[in-house]
Amino acid sequence: MTIVHSVNKHTLPPSAIAVLSVLEDGSPKTFKDMTEQVSIAPRTVRYALKRLKENGLVIEKFNFRDARQVLYMKKIQPESETHAEMAST
């Protein structure tokens, strides 16, 4: 499996690119973690996450340690899908 690298960054706002870069390490992050790391207003981070989810780049996971918080992770695609996307561009 490979992490998605074929993102059309021209269609994403700068805030979404910043949030995506925080998730690059592959570890799950809470909303609060991301707002602290990117130093962007919470409202803007929320919008960035919405855009990333719409584009299938981020997934939400249930937080078993604290059910009040959601964990966000960068979506991982199988190797074959990544090659297919690169071939179509």
Residue pairs with C-beta under 8 A, 6 or more apart in sequence:
1 76
1 77
1 78
1 79
2 76
2 77
2 78
2 79
2 82
3 24
3 26
3 74
3 76
3 77
4 57
4 74
4 75
4 76
4 77
4 82
5 82
6 82
6 85
6 86
6 89
7 20
7 55
7 57
9 17
11 55
12 20
12 51
12 52
12 55
13 47
13 48
13 51
15 38
15 40
15 44
15 45
15 47
15 48
16 47
16 48
16 49
16 51
16 52
18 38
18 40
18 48
19 34
19 38
19 40
19 45
19 48
19 49
19 52
19 58
20 52
20 57
20 58
20 74
22 29
22 33
22 34
22 37
22 38
23 29
23 34
23 58
23 72
23 73
23 74
24 74
26 73
26 74
26 76
27 73
28 61
28 63
28 71
28 72
28 73
29 37
29 71
29 72
29 73
30 63
30 69
30 70
30 71
30 72
31 42
31 45
31 46
31 49
31 69
31 70
31 72
32 69
34 45
34 49
34 72
35 41
35 42
35 45
38 45
40 48
49 58
49 72
52 58
53 59
53 60
56 75
57 74
57 75
58 72
58 73
58 74
58 75
59 72
59 73
59 75
60 70
60 71
60 72
61 70
61 71
61 72
61 73
62 70
62 71
63 69
63 70
63 71
